[in-house]
Amino acid sequence: MDSAVNNAKALIRVEGVTFSYGIDPVLVDVSFSIHEGDFLAILGPNGSGKTTLLKVILGLLKPAQGRVFLMGKSIDKFVDWQKIGYVPQKATHFDPLFPASAREAVAMALMSSAKFLHRMDKKEDALISHALELVGMADFAGRRIGELSGGQQQRVFIARAIVQQPRILFLDEPTTGVDAETQDYFYETLDGLNKNEGITIVQVTHDIGIVNKHIHQVACLNQRLVYHGSHEEFCRSDTLKNMLAGGHHLISHQH
Amino acid sequence: MAALLGYGFLQRALLAGLFIGLACAVLGVFLLLRKDAMIGHGLSHITFAGVALGLLLRTMPLAVALAFSVIAALGISKLKERAGLHGDTAIAILSSVGMALGIILASLSRNFNVALLNFLFGEILAIESLEVWLSIGLAALVLVLVIGHYHKFMFMTFDLESARVSGVRVRRLDALITVLTAVTIVMGMKVVGILLVSALVVIPAAAGLQVADSFKKAVLYSCLISTASVVGGLSLAFFLDLPASGTIVLFGFILFGLVSIFGKGRR
């Protein structure tokens, strides 16, 4: 890692995190930092602890050992949740019969920090429209979320995650069940958020092929952190070869 | 309608019924989406023990029922969380325990059978002025609290984890929904009785959810159907000399049926 990156302010610091649901450890002594403006993919096979790590970083799970710092604050003292955007794993978090419109799905996140009895004003209304525009879903604002395609739903959830104009965006397997063409559009969207809005992006995926030209850094996880560094080095590294030898499929992402 | 409103007891029944119905309808949408449809049924059965105890001690049965309901509601959510029981298992256990306790308490004193029957089957036409004001006050409190936390409640119901990451105080608000439900169930009991109160929470909300393409509309339709059920049910009960509780619930069910049949194309 070059010194310029080292000197940049660490937005997220994970220090010696160990976690287990029962007897078997899911995460063992994981340490790394994520810096302002990064676009990082946390990679690893199924069951490697990726989602668990994400939940530990977000304070949804408490590690048995180790510490997590968000923006310099210990996670249990962190209060600036408006600065965090989160797109959870879709399959486990979404009732397709839920009656919310795309607009309402975004509004609920924006208004989650509102005062008691506060009614949505014009400024907030505009923020919601802007978020939907950024992900190309403005024309679908009034549609019930369950009626949208998988890719469209995922874009609405990104709009929901970015509507509070966060500094960091976390995504858990965001392209599951999304076709290749939509995936390309999806990554263009994320790239735009990263480059134009300066949002740091952390994405969890089991699909090595997802690692494409937009992603700068890779953290490879298999209970322990087996690799952390730039994407280019990762492509030349033994880690990738080992993962591929382990039967992992690689979908080429050439543009 | 004008003839109906000439009667003081009907005015009181209508007023209390409308407000309590609205509280049930609004809360119902959240409860159904949280897959908590049976909570009303469970709480009302536990409340039976509270009513029996109140009658036995000759204190305000409604107040004792309220205490039972709130404690039981918090108990159910603790059981779900701690004992790793499914929600419906926790409800089934506590509701039968409540019923068992109620039966024993009822047998200890033999002179309050009529009063107990009123609680079981509803006594909205016998509601007193003080109770009307109490009902309106509590229902208004429920409505204000739900509207005040509207987006947070919606977010929690839709996606609990994301709501937490967005900084919503999930635990605290979850307890608030639980307590509001407990209070609403006890008030609903006043309208249609212990045995039918679950219908006030479930039927209008279920009908609203059939046709709504947004959350706001689901809540709005649920309120409309609840209002129509109370007004229509009470009027029919009066003109046909039927029991008010059963008529309100059946009227609601007919509306639910109509919405299901004719509203399907809308979503």
Interface residues (C-beta under 8 A of the other chain):
Chain A: L58 G59 L60 V79 W81 Q82 I84 Y86 V87 P88 H93 F94 D95 L97 F98 P99 A100 S101 R103 E104 A105 A107 M108 A109 L110 M111 S112 S113 A114 F116 L117 G142 R143 R144 E147 R160 A161 Q164 F170
Chain B: L33 V144 I147 G148 H149 Y150 H151 K152 M154 F155 T157 F158 D159 E161 S162 A163 R164 V165 S166 G167 V168 L209 A212 D213 S214 F215 K216 K217 A218 R267
